[in-house]
Amino acid sequence: MTFAIIVFGGIALVLVAVLAAARYSSKTGPQILDWQPTRSFEQEIELESDDVEQMIAARNERRRQRGDDEISEHEFRKEVRLEEQAHRRRAASYRDDREETGEISPGR
């Protein structure tokens, strides 16, 4: 019994010491680990923009090969927005159907 008290007491003491050190430390976790993100927020936005441009260019290339008109980024974003709205409507309809049949409780 004494051994168990010593072991669990030691674990508790170490845990309390670590939590106290973390609580009263002036450094944040990334500072302690000397961690830097690989890309900044601005770089992420730029990469996202480049990705969208590349997707539209590839899609327009296929459309040209079929003889269809090209689409602009504005038209592409509008199409995506409409698809997202349709998806939300289908999800709401599915949820309503499941609520009516009692498969899930209302308001989930």
N, C-alpha and C positions, 0 to 999 in steps of 0.2 A: 504494500500500500504506500509506503514511504517513497519507493522508487517512482511510482506513478505520479505522486504529488510533485516530486522534483522535476520529472520530465514535462508534465503539463504546465507546471509553474514556470519552467524555463522557456517553454514555447510562448506562453502568455507574456512573459517579460520581454522577450525579443519582439513580439508583435507590437506591444505597447511602445517600445523604444522606436521601432521603425515608423509607426504611425505618428508619434510625437515629432520625430525628426522631419517627416514629410509635412506635418501641419505647420511647424514653425520655421520651415526653410523659406528663404526669400526667392529661391530659384524655382522655375517651373520644371515639369518633367522633361520637355525637350531641351531645356538649358542644361539640366543635370546630365542628360545623355549626349549632349553636344550634337543634337539631331537637327538637320536642316532639310526642309522639303526639297524634293528633286526639281520641282517646277513651281513657279509662283502662280498666283491666281490669274495674273495677266497672261502668262504663257498658256495656261489651261484654256482661257477664252480664245486666244489666238489659234490654238490647235483645234478647238471645236469649230471655229469659223472655217479653217482650212479643210477640215473633214467634210463640212456641209458643202463647201464649194466643190470638192472632189466628187462627192456623191452626185451632186447636180450635174457636173460635167459628164460623169459616166452614164447617168440616166439620159442626158441629152444626146450622147453619142448613140445609144441604143435607139432612141426615138428617131434620130436622123437616118439610121440604117433602115428603119421600118417606113420612113417617109412621113412621120408625124412631126408636128411643130415642137420646137423646144419650149421648155418652161423656165421661168425666172425663179430666183430665190423666194420672192414674195409669193408666187403661185405655189411653190413647193411647200412653204411654211403654212399657207392657207389649207392645202391638201392634208398636211399632217394634223393641223388643228381640227379639221372636219372629221378625220379618222379617229382622233382622240375623243371627240364629242360622241361619235357613234359608239365607240367602245364603252364610254361611261353610261350611255343609254342602255346598251345591251346588259351591262353589269347590273344596273339598277333594276331592269326588267327581270333578270335571272334571280336577283335577291328577293324581289317582290313575289315571284312565283314560289320560291322556297319558303317564304314566310307564310304564304297562303296555304301551302300544303303542310305546314307545321314542322318542316325539316330544320328550320332555324327559328330562334325567337325574334319577334319584331324589334326593330331598332338597332340591329347589329350592323 
